[in-house]
Structure formats: C-alpha cells, structure tokens
C-alpha cells in the first residue's frame, strides 16, 4: 500500500467526528462572542484564547481507533508500523487545525472583525499546543476525559490571570506571553512525547 493510500485510509479511520466537534465549539463561541465587527482586543481573545480549544477535540482521539477495535486491529496498522500510521493521522489533525484557523479567521475578517494572519497563526499555534497537551495527558492517564482536563484548566487559568506571563498563551491579547513560534514548537514536542509514551505502554503490554 502506497503512503498516500495509507494516509487516506487513516483519514477515513478518524472520521468526521473530531472535525464536527471542533466546528461545533467554534459555532458556540460565535454565539457567545458574536462574529461581526469585533475590535482587535475581542478578536484576539476569541481567536487566541478560546478558539484553540478546538485543537483538543481534533487531537485527543489520535489513538482512539485502536482502543475501539483492539490494538493494531485494522488492515492499515498491519501493513505498516503502528506508530507510523498514527503519525499520518497526526498529520491530518494538524492540517485540520490549520484549515480551521485560516477559515475561521477569514470568516471573522469578512464579517468586519479585526482579524488577520497573525491571529490565524496564534489560533493554530495554540491549537497545536493544547491538542498536544491533551494527547499526551490522555496517553499517560489512559482516557480522553482525563486528558482533556489539563489543557482546559490551562485555558481557564490563563483567561482569568492564573498563569504567569511567561507561560501565557495570550500574547496577542495581553501583549505578554510565549511567542507563537515557541508555542507551536512546544506543541509538536508534546506530540512527540505522546508517541514516546504510547510506544512505552505498548512495550509493557
């Protein structure tokens, strides 16, 4: 099986559920914040602060298909190393996060909000970080619900001033915090940590 065929198989295996959940979250935010003519501060809070939680919905279920069908109990996983096919899934998840960031930011800009490429990248970087944190926590703690709590707690504490400035994800909204390139890189490190944790658990099983 070619790599592109394997990648398409993994996209079908993930299904539309994570993407629909992320879109539902963004739609709900639109009802709370509004989507028309938001000034710069409110646009930053929406796109940098709350919208990236969609990354948790996208990424936390990366290893879920095997939990449902038995470890490596699918044709794709039998034809290639298990963690390789999971890496292909992660690629789809990151592409989905980028598409959501670009699409939602463009939608708000078209509605007259003060939103541009900088906030789109802030959305993407924070989504990668929160999604990676959710994935590594779910892998270590053994469940999606437990894995979702740390990133959600981070977002809430950050929003209400409970995170120190050096660890804040709200650089655009507050003018202080981690650079978005560093946030995105940290998210990718968390993905790598989740893969390492999964590999360790598989060896012990």
Helices and strands as residue ranges (DSSP letters): H 3-14, H 17-33, H 40-44, I 45-50, G 51-53, H 54-59, H 64-69, H 75-79, H 82-110, H 117-141, H 144-159, G 165-167, H 171-174, H 180-204
